[in-house]
């Protein structure tokens, strides 16, 4: 009875995905997009190109499915239905991977998009390894330079201290000599003036130099004050401690998980969204150990948050939501839409968030997010017009309109966001 219920649910799931796919294609076939982007969005959470992960390595997929190309499309779009067809290769695939990872989810991609992914996989080459000797040499050079700089700084400070004490001793000796000569000649010795009086006389006698120095001080303080005020509300580099030390370099870099797999709201909402712990559990149901004791401890925090009993492999119902600390904050009067920039503008996440897959563990603020930074990006960023359905109408107007207007926009060969109204106040302040 349990097996029949499971089979019924899988069939129901397959029919739902098939209906979704047919409905999407009926509205208009999607053109083949960039294969790398499609791979990261749809495949990278379970598959690597050159090695097995949650699913098998994708390199050589076309060779392994040779003669079954149509079945491969169906397998990606509706694996539950293909699993029931009795194909020998599919059966062997299920026998090997079902016990490890379960049945693959149906993917809402069409044939052109599958071909684009497979083209990317076929042409993919592993990145060239970094030369360890160069890295060691560079590190040694930096350490050596740092040591030399510190040593010379200490030497200079020591020499200056010797000069100060020496000059102080010379001054004291001259004062004693002056008093002795005055007593020998029978001259009256003037009482030494207070420091304040001496300072007034010196400032008056050197008023030109004092005025010039005063102007420099005033200008310096004005510039320093301006810089301090312009830094109010700018939190570049802000990296708060989080309840779970999520390692972006490990997940997005080494494991190749796409940013939008976790921050999926970025494709259809103004907010990128904080990933649900359910997304974490998609992988960490099966991956319960990290590379170190610290990594394993962080995974245990996920289990505590969702109420997952690792030994019994079931949810307890005792949840403890993770209290994430917000990193990026825009003023309330400023509007920003992630979907508009990522989907329509085709701006990569790294443009605003830095090389998360290389440089960061816990997320921090990379860009200043100031108005000047935003409008400078709108002024320099070229809009991807060709092949971008969102701009078909604008592109058509420019091509069909009078030549002078088109020439005005294409003087440098590109159309920027500013030239399409990206500097209008109401675009960001509404």
Secondary structure, DSSP 8 states (H G I E B T S, - for coil): -HHHHHHHHHHHHHHHHHHHHHHHHHT-------HHHHHHHHTTTT--SSS-SSS---TTHHHHTTT-HHHHHHHHH-HHHHHTS--HHHHHHHHHHHHHH-S-------HHHHHHHHHHHHH--------HHHHHHHHHHHHHHHHHHHHHHHHHHHHHHHHHHHHHHHHHHHHHHHHHHHHHHT--------HHHHHHHHHHHTHHHHHHHHHHHHHHHHHHHHHHHHTTT--TT-----SS---HIIIIIIS---HHHHSGGGGTSSS-----HHHHHHHHTT----SSHHHHHHHHHHHHHHTEETTTTEE-S--------------TT----HHIIIIIS---THHHH--HHHH-SS----S---HHHHHHHHHH-B---TT-GGGHHHHHHHHHS-HHHHHHHTTTS--BTGGGTTT-HHHH--
